Amino acid sequence: MAPIHGLKAVTTNVGWSVLSKTATFGLKFVTVPILARLLSPEQFGAVAVALTVVQFLAMIGGAGLTSALIVAKDDDIDIVHSVFWANLAMAMAMSLIIYLAAVPLATAMGATEAAGLLRIMAFLIPIQLSGDIAYCILAKRMNFSRDAMWSTISESIAAVVAVAMAYLGYGVWALVVQLFSSAIIRLVGLYFASGYMPRAIMHPRKLVPLLSFSSGVMGSEIANFVTFQSPMIVISRVLGLGDAGAYSVSNRFASIPNQVVLSAVMGVLFPAFSVMGGDRKRRSDALMLSTQVTTVLLAPAMFGLWAVAEPAMLVIFGREWVHAWPVLGLLAFSKALVTPCSTFIPYLKGTGHGRVLFWSAVIRAILTTGAVGLAAAHGGLVEAMIALCVVNAVTLIGYSYVVFRVDKIPFFRGLMTSSKSMISALVMAVCVRLLLQALDGRIENAVLELAIGALVGGVLYALLLLLTERSLLRKLLGLVAARRSGAAA
């Protein structure tokens, strides 16, 4: 892999990734509400539960070998072939386990009705893990434009197919076909883009050097998966598929801004940090700048969604889902609280702090599962979401302390620098929320109410940003000017 020199390669690849995710999740912004109007909460809940099992076992099947392949210094093609066959073997084993144990797995998650879906969706695992090898090759080359193109094509075609099938009355199968269509198209596209073709070569000894890194990554990824997916399992078991569906739809929509920015940024920052790990100043500058920029972009979107959740739920999803507006708002609020942490996982992963990453992820997973479980058992869905907000507030402090200590950045200085725009976004959202409450009863049109909230919030946040983040804005303008002058030269 060619070395990364300066910020140009990172920002270029982040740009490609963000462009791809913006197109992909922009389409989801349209298709998720359409599917929500055509399908029931129970149907969304059944697919969400089945997908949780599949994604979890797919993660174990990968065993972190693909991440280890990205940071490996050796470009031996035999290692790539060996990882491919190891992943495929694990994928087939996981698929067989799911197929044979579908009923007890679905029952354990409180969704016996999802057993049939689970058997079919088990075959997603080999497709996903096979595509990861081609993605790793592109990542080592820092060629994210090809991945961006095929991700956009696959998600777009799959979303259109899903909406068409739901409209024609295929029900839950629209969501299943969407998952398979996206995975298959992306698989074919990535192999075409990378030029990789598997060969019958398998050297288990060459996998041994990858295992020490991959085991730590796998442990942290499992813990992170538990953090993000345990609320679905808890809600399904304790509150039923109806509430699980409400949570699933709200979470899908509330996650769109995060997925647009974070999935793009994290995919690029991981290999970038792995290269600059020995240069502390360069690494620290990249960490703080990337953290500030992602917070500036994400915090207002998430807190803003909390502020306008009630009219947004009615306008976007319709009256059938309007009861779930507090869930949408609280999910957005919980995600907003951890926006400064968005770059911490790729930082710890890329700089080789696997043990720190693992234990941080484990503690967060335990706190999330325990808090949401207790709140759901003694309250309901809204109380579970409030508990998630509390856990994420603790996560912000904990992750910030760990990462700033690893990078030798003073804690309070680092926390204030990274969280300044988040505080501005929170102030903006509270003002918008109070304004909409004051206008309650005076405006009968939910679309107009949503438009007023968005307009006032946008103007207010822009003013607060100019007051509090002038140094960051000057730095970003300087980077843009430098890139333009370099392009002109």
C-alpha positions as MATLAB code, in Angstrom:
seq = 'MAPIHGLKAVTTNVGWSVLSKTATFGLKFVTVPILARLLSPEQFGAVAVALTVVQFLAMIGGAGLTSALIVAKDDDIDIVHSVFWANLAMAMAMSLIIYLAAVPLATAMGATEAAGLLRIMAFLIPIQLSGDIAYCILAKRMNFSRDAMWSTISESIAAVVAVAMAYLGYGVWALVVQLFSSAIIRLVGLYFASGYMPRAIMHPRKLVPLLSFSSGVMGSEIANFVTFQSPMIVISRVLGLGDAGAYSVSNRFASIPNQVVLSAVMGVLFPAFSVMGGDRKRRSDALMLSTQVTTVLLAPAMFGLWAVAEPAMLVIFGREWVHAWPVLGLLAFSKALVTPCSTFIPYLKGTGHGRVLFWSAVIRAILTTGAVGLAAAHGGLVEAMIALCVVNAVTLIGYSYVVFRVDKIPFFRGLMTSSKSMISALVMAVCVRLLLQALDGRIENAVLELAIGALVGGVLYALLLLLTERSLLRKLLGLVAARRSGAAA';
ca = [
       0.000    0.000    0.000;
       1.299    3.419   -0.855;
       1.938    5.610    2.160;
      -0.420    8.418    2.991;
       1.275   11.832    2.780;
      -0.477   14.711    4.462;
      -4.159   15.422    4.762;
      -4.922   15.480    1.045;
      -5.329   11.724    0.546;
      -7.460   11.407    3.662;
      -9.787   14.297    2.787;
     -10.118   13.127   -0.819;
     -11.138    9.623    0.231;
     -13.440   10.955    2.942;
     -15.041   13.105    0.250;
     -15.704   10.092   -1.965;
     -17.076    8.084    0.943;
     -19.310   10.897    2.183;
     -20.609   11.437   -1.349;
     -21.475    7.747   -1.599;
     -23.137    7.597    1.800;
     -25.037   10.814    1.157;
     -26.509    9.372   -2.030;
     -27.222    6.000   -0.422;
     -28.810    7.260    2.745;
     -30.527   10.103    0.932;
     -32.360    7.369   -0.927;
     -33.089    5.632    2.386;
     -34.455    8.940    3.685;
     -37.132    8.543    1.027;
     -37.599    4.765    0.972;
     -37.762    4.037    4.725;
     -40.883    6.198    5.235;
     -42.467    4.684    2.107;
     -41.813    1.152    3.357;
     -43.088    2.133    6.810;
     -46.393    3.205    5.259;
     -46.692   -0.040    3.269;
     -45.565   -2.491    5.969;
     -46.594   -3.072    9.585;
     -44.486   -2.588   12.761;
     -44.542   -6.360   13.295;
     -43.063   -6.984    9.829;
     -40.259   -4.482   10.455;
     -39.651   -6.048   13.856;
     -39.413   -9.610   12.476;
     -36.827   -8.646    9.850;
     -34.871   -6.540   12.347;
     -34.650   -9.428   14.826;
     -33.537  -11.912   12.146;
     -30.976   -9.453   10.763;
     -29.524   -8.922   14.240;
     -28.666  -12.632   14.522;
     -27.222  -12.764   10.998;
     -25.039   -9.670   11.466;
     -23.730  -10.894   14.806;
     -22.636  -14.279   13.483;
     -21.252  -12.695   10.309;
     -19.025  -10.562   12.508;
     -17.747  -13.613   14.372;
     -17.253  -15.434   11.075;
     -14.981  -12.662    9.820;
     -12.891  -13.092   12.992;
     -11.293   -9.694   12.414;
      -9.033  -11.140    9.706;
     -10.116   -8.566    7.127;
      -9.209   -5.687    9.467;
      -5.848   -7.328   10.130;
      -5.359   -7.640    6.371;
      -5.745   -3.861    5.958;
      -3.011   -3.000    8.470;
      -0.669   -5.852    7.473;
       2.623   -4.626    6.025;
       3.101   -7.742    3.911;
       1.371   -7.565    0.504;
       1.733  -11.307   -0.144;
      -1.216  -12.339   -2.336;
      -1.140  -15.823   -0.754;
      -2.212  -14.217    2.531;
      -5.188  -12.628    0.763;
      -6.220  -15.982   -0.709;
      -5.823  -17.650    2.688;
      -8.013  -15.031    4.387;
     -10.641  -15.458    1.668;
     -10.926  -19.222    2.201;
     -10.806  -18.910    6.003;
     -13.624  -16.346    5.889;
     -15.674  -18.441    3.482;
     -15.297  -21.560    5.638;
     -16.404  -19.669    8.739;
     -19.277  -18.099    6.823;
     -20.600  -21.453    5.668;
     -20.344  -22.831    9.210;
     -22.249  -19.855   10.615;
     -24.941  -20.149    7.947;
     -25.409  -23.820    8.782;
     -25.707  -23.041   12.501;
     -28.379  -20.408   11.867;
     -30.302  -22.651    9.479;
     -30.397  -25.597   11.890;
     -31.006  -23.543   15.044;
     -33.410  -20.966   13.572;
     -36.361  -21.816   15.826;
     -34.521  -21.756   19.193;
     -32.589  -18.627   18.163;
     -35.753  -16.761   17.168;
     -37.540  -17.948   20.319;
     -34.651  -16.815   22.518;
     -34.993  -13.332   21.033;
     -38.736  -13.217   21.634;
     -39.701  -13.530   17.970;
     -40.613  -17.123   17.110;
     -42.361  -15.784   13.988;
     -38.972  -14.761   12.587;
     -37.596  -18.344   12.393;
     -38.474  -18.784    8.699;
     -36.892  -15.455    7.803;
     -33.814  -16.399    9.805;
     -33.271  -19.569    7.753;
     -33.388  -17.615    4.492;
     -31.287  -14.674    5.711;
     -28.561  -17.074    6.919;
     -27.324  -17.171    3.326;
     -26.423  -13.478    3.551;
     -23.335  -14.339    5.605;
     -21.204  -15.949    2.829;
     -22.143  -13.119    0.462;
     -21.115  -10.422    2.944;
     -17.854  -12.032    4.057;
     -16.777  -12.828    0.497;
     -17.192   -9.169   -0.450;
     -15.101   -8.014    2.509;
     -11.914   -9.363    0.893;
     -12.341   -7.239   -2.224;
     -13.120   -4.221   -0.045;
      -9.889   -4.762    1.918;
      -7.868   -4.677   -1.292;
      -9.449   -1.340   -2.264;
      -8.909    0.015    1.275;
      -5.207   -0.882    1.223;
      -4.939    1.060   -2.033;
      -6.964    3.932   -0.478;
      -9.199    3.598   -3.548;
     -12.493    4.415   -1.873;
     -14.028    5.949   -4.986;
     -14.668    2.477   -6.449;
     -16.226    1.237   -3.222;
     -18.317    4.420   -3.076;
     -19.628    3.883   -6.590;
     -20.644    0.259   -6.094;
     -22.140    0.900   -2.652;
     -24.328    3.610   -4.141;
     -25.390    1.447   -7.101;
     -26.209   -1.594   -4.959;
     -28.168    0.297   -2.311;
     -30.071    2.333   -4.887;
     -31.196   -0.642   -6.950;
     -32.099   -2.635   -3.826;
     -34.153    0.212   -2.377;
     -36.123    0.672   -5.584;
     -36.814   -3.078   -5.766;
     -37.971   -3.118   -2.130;
     -40.416   -0.252   -2.593;
     -41.817   -1.830   -5.759;
     -42.315   -5.189   -4.055;
     -43.934   -3.610   -0.981;
     -46.287   -1.629   -3.206;
     -47.239   -4.825   -5.084;
     -48.141   -6.504   -1.801;
     -45.166   -8.798   -1.140;
     -45.024   -7.622    2.470;
     -42.021   -8.628    4.533;
     -40.305  -10.219    1.516;
     -39.675   -6.739    0.155;
     -37.209   -6.144    3.007;
     -35.581   -9.565    2.547;
     -35.070   -9.082   -1.195;
     -33.657   -5.620   -0.497;
     -30.926   -7.111    1.706;
     -29.977   -9.837   -0.785;
     -30.073   -7.530   -3.824;
     -27.787   -4.996   -2.184;
     -25.312   -7.655   -0.969;
     -25.076   -9.497   -4.316;
     -24.688   -6.367   -6.469;
     -22.017   -4.969   -4.138;
     -20.180   -8.325   -4.131;
     -19.979   -8.431   -7.916;
     -19.050   -4.753   -8.143;
     -16.228   -4.924   -5.594;
     -14.629   -7.925   -7.279;
     -14.812   -6.147  -10.614;
     -13.332   -2.952   -9.129;
     -10.527   -4.677   -7.204;
      -9.613   -7.121   -9.965;
      -9.268   -9.852   -7.344;
      -9.999  -13.475   -8.216;
      -9.733  -16.175   -5.524;
      -7.324  -19.025   -6.214;
      -7.127  -22.446   -4.570;
      -4.330  -21.393   -2.205;
      -4.554  -21.829    1.555;
      -1.624  -21.392    3.959;
      -2.874  -21.509    7.567;
       0.577  -20.561    8.880;
       0.380  -17.228    7.104;
      -2.777  -16.390    9.050;
      -1.047  -16.731   12.426;
       0.568  -13.228   12.411;
      -2.873  -11.730   11.717;
      -4.594  -13.475   14.615;
      -3.177  -11.375   17.455;
      -4.566   -8.184   15.927;
      -7.759   -9.786   14.632;
      -8.696  -11.320   17.995;
      -8.651   -7.920   19.714;
     -10.592   -6.313   16.898;
     -13.132   -9.128   16.880;
     -13.701   -8.770   20.618;
     -14.273   -5.035   20.405;
     -16.493   -5.391   17.340;
     -18.643   -7.971   19.131;
     -18.957   -5.645   22.123;
     -19.865   -2.717   19.858;
     -22.400   -4.896   18.094;
     -23.979   -5.781   21.436;
     -24.101   -2.072   22.283;
     -25.976   -1.167   19.112;
     -28.176   -4.269   18.775;
     -28.989   -5.270   22.351;
     -31.793   -2.677   22.637;
     -33.578   -4.437   19.750;
     -33.287   -7.837   21.449;
     -34.350   -6.490   24.843;
     -37.330   -4.622   23.405;
     -38.424   -7.631   21.359;
     -38.280   -9.974   24.367;
     -39.720   -7.643   26.981;
     -42.136   -5.435   25.022;
     -43.005   -7.478   21.892;
     -42.625   -7.209   18.119;
     -44.850   -4.126   17.836;
     -42.519   -2.016   19.989;
     -39.528   -3.686   18.306;
     -40.887   -2.503   14.963;
     -41.407    1.035   16.269;
     -37.845    1.029   17.580;
     -36.500   -0.408   14.308;
     -38.188    2.200   12.097;
     -37.189    5.074   14.396;
     -33.630    3.803   14.664;
     -33.299    3.365   10.898;
     -34.362    6.943   10.323;
     -32.457    8.484   13.234;
     -29.293    6.663   12.108;
     -29.266    8.132    8.596;
     -27.158   11.256    9.427;
     -24.753    9.134   11.486;
     -24.383    6.546    8.753;
     -23.825    9.163    6.062;
     -20.882   10.709    7.880;
     -19.550    8.066   10.266;
     -19.525    5.040    7.981;
     -17.668    7.137    5.417;
     -15.222    8.766    7.827;
     -14.472    5.647    9.893;
     -13.713    3.538    6.827;
     -11.035    6.034    5.740;
      -9.651    7.027    9.147;
      -8.853    3.464   10.209;
      -6.201    2.849    7.516;
      -5.082    6.493    7.747;
      -4.417    6.339   11.498;
      -2.647    2.994   11.043;
      -0.108    4.713    8.772;
       0.446    7.866   10.849;
       0.468    6.038   14.215;
       4.180    6.757   14.803;
       3.864   10.505   14.180;
       2.190   11.781   17.352;
       1.685   15.410   16.297;
       0.268   14.500   12.919;
      -1.926   11.861   14.527;
      -3.201   14.251   17.236;
      -3.952   16.978   14.707;
      -5.868   14.517   12.532;
      -7.783   13.181   15.550;
      -8.911   16.597   16.800;
      -9.732   18.001   13.365;
     -11.728   14.942   12.276;
     -13.556   14.906   15.634;
     -14.457   18.587   15.406;
     -15.646   18.346   11.806;
     -17.834   15.290   12.372;
     -19.356   16.928   15.465;
     -20.079   20.134   13.565;
     -21.898   18.105   10.901;
     -23.695   15.516   13.036;
     -24.661   17.244   16.286;
     -27.104   19.774   14.753;
     -28.736   17.083   12.619;
     -29.311   14.768   15.578;
     -30.341   17.366   18.169;
     -32.436   19.073   15.498;
     -34.286   15.824   14.814;
     -35.028   15.558   18.541;
     -36.459   19.087   18.515;
     -38.863   18.432   15.589;
     -39.535   14.725   16.209;
     -43.309   15.058   16.668;
     -44.176   16.846   13.401;
     -41.436   14.896   11.589;
     -42.960   11.542   12.577;
     -46.394   12.614   11.370;
     -45.194   14.094    8.085;
     -42.685   11.401    7.158;
     -44.219    8.182    8.483;
     -47.937    8.925    8.719;
     -50.525    8.613   11.493;
     -49.974    4.871   11.964;
     -46.538    5.622   13.423;
     -47.187    8.977   15.110;
     -47.319    7.336   18.566;
     -43.598    6.548   18.207;
     -42.435   10.163   17.926;
     -40.915   10.208   21.471;
     -38.868    7.127   20.498;
     -37.558    8.865   17.377;
     -36.705   12.003   19.336;
     -34.940   10.242   22.192;
     -32.968    8.006   19.813;
     -31.774   11.094   17.941;
     -30.869   12.768   21.251;
     -28.907    9.710   22.423;
     -26.937    9.587   19.173;
     -26.244   13.326   19.356;
     -24.619   12.937   22.778;
     -21.847   10.700   21.416;
     -21.067   12.604   18.200;
     -17.667   13.755   19.571;
     -16.784   10.046   19.997;
     -17.269    9.346   16.286;
     -13.563    9.157   15.458;
     -12.399    7.410   18.628;
     -12.962    3.821   17.491;
     -10.973    4.126   14.219;
      -8.297    6.023   16.178;
      -7.822    3.281   18.789;
      -8.102    0.607   16.118;
      -5.662    2.254   13.711;
      -3.047    3.106   16.355;
      -2.903   -0.443   17.703;
      -4.591    0.091   21.082;
      -6.681   -3.055   20.707;
      -6.859   -3.840   24.421;
      -8.079   -0.325   25.303;
     -10.617   -0.507   22.500;
     -11.813   -3.929   23.667;
     -12.391   -3.019   27.314;
     -14.003    0.322   26.464;
     -16.404   -1.464   24.130;
     -17.172   -4.207   26.681;
     -18.000   -1.714   29.451;
     -20.245    0.263   27.107;
     -22.032   -2.910   25.967;
     -22.713   -3.982   29.570;
     -24.010   -0.535   30.554;
     -26.246   -0.270   27.482;
     -27.779   -3.731   27.788;
     -28.312   -3.463   31.541;
     -29.785    0.038   31.508;
     -32.149   -0.553   28.567;
     -33.225   -3.935   29.983;
     -34.057   -2.532   33.434;
     -35.882    0.476   32.000;
     -37.928   -1.657   29.584;
     -38.861   -4.162   32.316;
     -39.947   -1.512   34.826;
     -41.304    1.085   32.403;
     -41.719    0.883   28.654;
     -40.204    1.828   25.325;
     -39.852    5.531   26.140;
     -38.172    4.777   29.470;
     -35.756    2.437   27.671;
     -34.786    5.269   25.311;
     -34.240    7.653   28.232;
     -31.906    5.067   29.768;
     -30.014    4.923   26.464;
     -29.524    8.697   26.617;
     -28.044    8.422   30.120;
     -25.665    5.656   29.053;
     -24.485    7.656   26.041;
     -23.790   10.703   28.226;
     -21.565    8.488   30.402;
     -19.996    7.034   27.238;
     -19.023   10.524   26.029;
     -17.074   11.212   29.221;
     -15.540    7.726   29.407;
     -14.404    7.441   25.784;
     -13.046   11.005   25.802;
     -11.001   10.303   28.933;
      -9.554    7.075   27.498;
      -8.646    8.475   24.060;
      -7.220   11.780   25.281;
      -5.130    9.926   27.847;
      -3.782    7.566   25.164;
      -2.895   10.532   22.934;
      -1.602   12.626   25.887;
      -4.109   15.413   25.291;
      -5.273   17.230   28.471;
      -8.742   15.851   29.226;
     -10.716   19.049   29.839;
      -9.073   20.891   26.951;
      -9.732   17.998   24.594;
     -13.321   17.548   25.803;
     -14.181   21.224   25.405;
     -12.544   21.435   21.983;
     -14.344   18.366   20.677;
     -17.722   19.119   22.315;
     -18.045   22.850   21.688;
     -20.191   22.533   18.575;
     -22.263   19.792   20.251;
     -23.165   22.236   23.042;
     -24.087   24.858   20.448;
     -26.307   22.331   18.676;
     -28.010   21.427   21.980;
     -28.724   25.097   22.710;
     -30.178   25.466   19.208;
     -32.381   22.385   19.610;
     -33.744   23.484   23.001;
     -34.668   26.885   21.523;
     -36.453   25.226   18.586;
     -38.284   22.834   20.918;
     -39.473   25.724   23.111;
     -40.576   27.669   20.025;
     -42.650   24.757   18.694;
     -44.220   24.255   22.106;
     -45.141   27.949   22.203;
     -46.729   27.618   18.744;
     -48.629   24.450   19.726;
     -52.280   24.854   18.757;
     -51.632   27.925   16.628;
     -50.257   25.988   13.652;
     -52.383   23.060   12.511;
     -50.202   22.101    9.530;
     -47.418   19.675   10.556;
     -45.440   20.388    7.374;
     -45.375   24.115    8.178;
     -44.398   23.379   11.777;
     -41.528   21.199   10.567;
     -40.386   23.855    8.094;
     -40.387   26.586   10.750;
     -38.371   24.412   13.113;
     -35.805   23.555   10.439;
     -35.446   27.177    9.280;
     -35.094   28.674   12.762;
     -32.738   25.892   13.837;
     -30.517   26.301   10.800;
     -30.159   30.060   11.203;
     -29.583   29.857   14.962;
     -26.952   27.119   14.673;
     -25.100   29.031   11.952;
     -24.915   32.084   14.227;
     -23.729   30.018   17.197;
     -21.117   28.332   15.002;
     -19.746   31.696   13.884;
     -19.478   32.768   17.524;
     -17.882   29.617   18.945;
     -15.951   27.882   16.151;
     -14.224   30.680   14.251;
     -10.781   29.091   14.561;
     -12.070   25.789   13.157;
     -13.831   27.555   10.287;
     -10.639   29.470    9.456;
      -8.673   26.213    9.468;
     -11.167   24.527    7.138;
     -11.200   27.506    4.779;
      -7.387   27.403    4.759;
      -7.443   23.709    3.814;
      -9.926   24.388    1.006;
      -7.804   27.264   -0.300;
      -4.650   25.117   -0.176;
      -6.358   22.336   -2.123;
      -7.594   24.778   -4.749;
      -4.175   26.359   -5.178;
      -2.602   22.897   -5.432;
      -5.138   21.860   -8.055;
      -4.514   25.034  -10.018;
      -0.748   24.483   -9.868;
];
